[in-house]
Amino acid sequence: MLQDLYTLMLSPEERIKQKRVIENKLVKKFNSFAEFEQFALKTNDMELLGKIKIVKTYHHNLPVSIHKILARTVKDLNTAGPVPISADEFNLLYVAVTRAKRSLLMTPTLVNLMKRAGEKYEFPMLSSQLVTSGVVMKCKETDEEFTPFALTLQKKRIVTVHNEIMKDIPILKLDLKAKQISD
């Protein structure tokens, strides 16, 4: 899509001169880059706005940069070597994933990376809300039902891009009054 946005930014004469054709169905619908940008702003599509920012920032260098990236890619993942990642890059990825504004569509690989980083996908919920919504409280270790107190840690339902689902499971009872934690 970045190449198509770059092409959309060019004048019609320049597109012909560079033999560039827009392939992306969405981008094809617009007559100009400004029109596309207005659409992205109107729909508040953060992904499109991010791509627009990349095209505006790296406008003239974009084709060369994309060519260099594609030259270093492999088609078969089995032939790809491990890519080292620094602690800073891993932390940056963790922050980006955990600070999503509305929602985040995650790949199974990203879910596993987050698990390696210690993410358990557990969030405190008011126990009364869970009971009202019909959630049965069971101990994760003994499978016995229990009466919840103030807060319950709940494992959130995570759906990945491949529709793999991690189920909602209440996993821990916190009694804030007694300041004890029991499984």
C-alpha positions in Angstrom: 0.0 0.0 0.0 2.9 2.4 0.7 4.0 2.2 -3.0 0.4 2.9 -4.1 0.2 5.9 -1.8 3.5 7.1 -3.2 2.1 6.7 -6.7 -1.1 8.5 -5.7 1.0 11.4 -4.5 2.6 11.8 -8.0 1.0 13.8 -10.8 -0.7 11.7 -13.5 2.1 12.7 -15.9 4.8 11.5 -13.4 2.9 8.2 -12.9 3.1 7.5 -16.7 6.7 8.6 -16.9 7.7 6.3 -14.0 5.4 3.5 -15.3 3.5 3.4 -12.0 0.1 1.9 -11.6 -2.0 1.8 -8.4 -2.9 -1.8 -7.5 -4.6 -1.4 -4.1 -8.4 -1.4 -4.5 -8.9 1.2 -1.8 -6.2 3.6 -3.0 -7.5 3.2 -6.6 -10.8 4.8 -5.6 -9.2 8.2 -4.9 -8.2 10.9 -7.5 -5.5 12.5 -5.3 -3.4 12.0 -2.3 -5.2 14.9 -0.6 -8.5 13.2 -1.2 -7.2 10.0 0.3 -5.8 11.9 3.3 -9.2 13.5 3.9 -10.9 10.1 3.8 -8.4 8.8 6.4 -9.0 11.8 8.7 -12.7 11.6 8.3 -12.8 7.9 9.2 -10.1 8.4 11.9 -8.3 5.3 10.5 -5.0 5.3 12.5 -3.4 2.7 10.3 -4.0 4.7 7.1 -2.9 8.0 8.9 0.3 6.2 9.9 1.0 5.2 6.3 0.2 8.7 5.1 2.7 10.0 7.5 5.4 7.6 6.3 4.7 8.6 2.6 4.9 12.3 3.5 8.0 12.0 5.6 10.0 9.7 3.2 8.3 10.8 -0.1 11.3 10.8 -2.5 13.3 8.1 -0.7 10.4 5.7 -0.3 10.8 3.7 -3.6 14.5 3.1 -3.0 13.9 2.2 0.7 11.1 -0.3 -0.3 13.3 -1.8 -3.0 16.1 -2.3 -0.4 13.8 -3.9 2.1 12.3 -6.3 -0.5 15.8 -7.2 -1.7 16.6 -8.5 1.8 13.4 -10.5 2.3 12.9 -14.2 1.9 9.9 -15.8 0.4 10.2 -19.1 2.4 10.1 -18.6 6.1 12.0 -21.9 6.6 15.1 -20.3 4.9 15.0 -17.2 7.1 17.5 -16.8 9.8 16.8 -15.6 13.3 16.7 -11.8 13.6 18.4 -10.5 16.7 16.3 -8.0 18.7 17.7 -5.7 21.4 16.1 -5.3 24.8 15.2 -1.8 23.9 13.4 -3.0 20.7 11.6 -5.7 22.7 10.5 -3.1 25.3 9.3 -0.8 22.5 7.2 -3.6 21.0 5.8 -4.4 24.5 4.8 -0.8 25.1 3.3 -0.4 21.6 1.1 -3.6 22.1 0.0 -2.7 25.6 -0.9 0.9 24.8 -3.2 0.2 21.8 -5.9 3.0 21.7 -9.0 0.9 21.0 -8.1 -2.6 19.9 -5.2 -4.6 18.4 -5.4 -7.5 16.0 -2.6 -9.8 17.1 -0.9 -12.6 15.2 -0.2 -15.8 17.1 3.5 -14.9 17.0 2.8 -11.6 18.7 0.7 -13.3 21.4 3.6 -15.7 22.1 6.1 -12.8 22.2 3.9 -11.0 24.7 3.6 -14.2 26.8 7.5 -14.4 26.8 7.5 -10.8 28.0 5.4 -11.9 31.0 2.0 -10.7 29.7 -0.8 -12.9 31.2 -3.7 -11.1 29.6 -5.3 -10.8 33.1 -7.2 -7.8 34.2 -9.0 -6.9 37.4 -12.7 -6.9 37.2 -15.4 -6.1 39.8 -16.5 -9.5 41.0 -20.1 -8.3 41.1 -20.0 -7.5 37.3 -18.7 -11.0 36.5 -21.4 -12.6 38.6 -24.1 -10.4 37.1 -22.9 -11.4 33.6 -23.3 -15.1 34.5 -19.6 -16.0 34.9 -19.2 -19.0 37.2 -16.3 -18.5 39.6 -14.1 -21.6 39.8 -10.7 -22.0 41.4 -8.0 -22.6 38.8 -6.3 -25.3 40.9 -9.2 -27.2 42.5 -12.0 -26.4 40.0 -14.3 -25.7 42.9 -16.8 -22.9 42.7 -16.3 -19.9 45.0 -18.1 -16.7 46.1 -16.1 -13.7 44.8 -15.2 -10.7 46.9 -14.2 -7.2 45.7 -12.0 -8.0 42.6 -11.3 -11.0 40.4 -8.5 -11.2 37.9 -10.0 -12.3 34.7 -8.1 -13.7 31.7 -9.4 -11.7 28.7 -10.6 -13.3 25.5 -7.9 -12.8 22.9 -8.7 -13.5 19.3 -5.8 -13.6 16.9 -5.8 -12.9 13.1 -6.2 -16.6 12.5 -9.2 -16.7 14.8 -7.4 -18.7 17.5 -9.1 -17.9 20.8 -7.8 -17.7 24.3 -10.9 -18.1 26.5 -12.2 -15.9 29.3 -11.3 -17.6 32.5 -11.6 -16.1 36.0 -8.4 -17.2 37.6 -7.8 -15.5 40.9 -9.8 -14.2 43.8 -8.5 -11.1 45.6 -10.1 -10.2 49.0 -9.0 -6.6 49.4 -10.7 -6.3 52.9 -8.6 -9.1 54.3 -5.6 -8.3 52.1 -5.0 -11.9 51.2 -4.8 -13.5 47.9 -6.2 -17.0 47.4 -6.4 -19.2 44.3 
